Amino acid sequence: MASVKWIIKCIVFSFALGVLCRLAYAQVQADYTLPDGTRFDCGYYAQQNADVVAVVGNSDDALAEHYWKYGIAEGRLPYNGAADVSAGSVIALVNAYRSAQGVSLLKQDAMLMEEAQRRAAEMAETQCFSHTRPNGQRWHTAFKQDGFYTVAGENLARGSQSTAISVVEAWKRSAEHNTVLLHAKATRVGVGVAKGVDGKFYFALTVTN
């Protein structure tokens, strides 16, 4: 009888330990820390995005995963008062800067947006922060329209630039990046934003004619 009780205790203990391990693992896997050191607010995200909750549910992990994969690009905010890091905000700031400098505005191009997002995503996944792609090819090979334009430039940012404003301001302070922002012959623009496996945001901006 004593041995049976001992076995039952072992089973109960093993089950409890397994539950604790799974909970600990989930907590380790859940990523709620933003690149600027702030925290993703699951409750706020759910309250502000009923359409997301209707699709993915209201679990913390599902909401956080949605923000990383889609919410950033869609301009959804991770907590009350958070700064926007969306591609749309970057483009609006760039166009405001061009207007102030007397340069024509850039038109957001659907294909360039898709391809700039591809560049941001591949850098975020591999941490290969370079105008050379992870496969060793130059950056413009990510674009299906490569060769159909005569003007092309790419600006990149990551890490401490964790808002759209800080990204554009950093580019403006760099002569080379500023040239891309104010290229007089550029007419179209695409921007991609992705969160890397290193916890940093990766930005890619491309302008073409």
MONOR-V838656 format. One record per pair of residues at least 12 apart in sequence whose ideal C-beta (glycine too) atoms are under 6 Angstrom apart, sorted by the first residue. I is the first residue (numbers start at 1). GAP is how many residues later the second one is. D is the distance in whole Angstrom. If there is no record, write none. Layout:
# MONOR-V838656
i-><I I>
gap-><GAP GAP>
d-><D D>
This chain:
# MONOR-V838656
i-><30 32 35 35 35 35 36 40 40 41 42 42 44 44 45 46 46 49 52 68 72 72 73 73 75 83 84 85 85 85 87 87 89 90 90 91 91 91 93 93 94 101 103 103 106 107 109 109 112 112 112 113 115 115 116 116 116 116 116 117 118 119 119 119 120 120 120 120 120 121 122 123 124 124 124 127 129 139 140 149 149 151 151 151 151 152 153 153 153 154 155 155 155 155 156 157 158 158 159 162 167 183 185 186 186 187 188 189 190 191 192>
gap-><31 32 127 164 165 166 126 24 38 38 18 21 35 36 18 12 17 27 14 127 13 121 14 120 13 80 80 78 79 108 104 106 75 74 101 17 98 100 71 75 87 81 79 81 83 81 79 81 76 78 94 77 27 28 74 75 76 88 90 75 24 23 73 85 72 73 74 82 84 73 12 79 70 72 78 71 29 15 12 59 60 34 35 57 58 56 27 30 54 52 16 22 25 50 48 46 42 44 41 39 36 24 24 21 23 22 20 18 16 14 12>
d-><5 6 4 6 5 5 4 5 5 4 4 5 5 5 5 5 6 6 5 5 6 5 6 6 6 4 6 6 6 6 4 5 4 5 5 6 6 6 6 4 6 6 5 6 4 5 4 6 6 3 6 4 6 5 4 5 4 5 5 3 5 5 6 4 3 6 4 5 4 5 6 5 4 4 4 5 5 5 6 4 5 5 6 6 4 5 4 6 5 5 5 5 5 4 6 4 5 5 5 6 5 6 5 4 6 5 5 5 5 5 5>
